[in-house]
Amino acid sequence: MARGSQFLRQWKILTLLSARRYGIALEELASELEYHPRTIRRDLEVLEGAGFYLERERDPATRVVKVKLPANLKAPPIPF
């Protein structure tokens, strides 16, 4: 694993979640990023542990769980 790749993957996850207002299924997220769903699930746990609140919504018809950021979330600027 390249140095910093976990951080970059988690940053991409946050970017995708912020772009998908209605959420994204775990499998779709894993497919887009080309990682195993287990890896994405662990990254989501790390992000929640870091203080990012993630909402999960299950479609009753398909039973697919979508993950999304809250609609009212205002991310503070991150200085580099």
N, C-alpha and C positions, 0 to 999 in steps of 0.2 A: 504494500500500500504506500503510495506516495505521501510524502509529508504534507499535512494540511488537507488531504483529500476528504477526510471526514467533515471538517469544517466547511469545505466548499460544497459538499453534497448536502449538508444541512442548510446552507445558505440557499442553494437551488430549491430545496424543499420549501423554504419560507417564501421564496420568490414565486414559485408555482401556486402556493396556497393563497398568496395575496392577489394573484391574477385571476383565480377561480372563485368568484363571489359565492357560488352555490356549492363549493366543495369539490373534492376529487376523491375517487375511490383509491384505496391503498394499492390495489393491483395496477390501476392505471398510472398512479404516481411511480410505482416501481418500474413499470414498462417504459415510461417516458425518460426516466433517469438511467435505465438499463442496470438496475440492481435488483437483488432478490427482495421480495416483500418483507422477509424477516429483517433484513438490513434497514429497510425504510421504517419498519415498526420500531426498531431499536432507536433509530434517529429521532422519531417522533417522541419517544419516551425521554430522550436526552433533552430535546427542545422544551418539553413540558417541565422537566426538572430544572431547566434554566430560567423558567418563569413565563414561557409563552403559553397562553391559554389556547387550547385547541378544542373546537367543538366537534362532536361526532354525531352524525345523523344517519339512522338506518331507514332505508326504503322498505316499507312493509311488504311490497309486492315482490321485489327481487332479493330482499335481505342484504343488499349491498350497503356497506357502511361507508359514508363519505366523511372526510375530514376537512374542516375549514377553519379559517381564522374568524373571530367574531367580527360582525359588520361594523361595530363602533370602535374597533381597534385603531388607535392612532399611534403608530410607531415613532419613537423619538429619533432624531437624526443620530447616526452613528459616525462619529469622527474617526478617521484613520490617520 
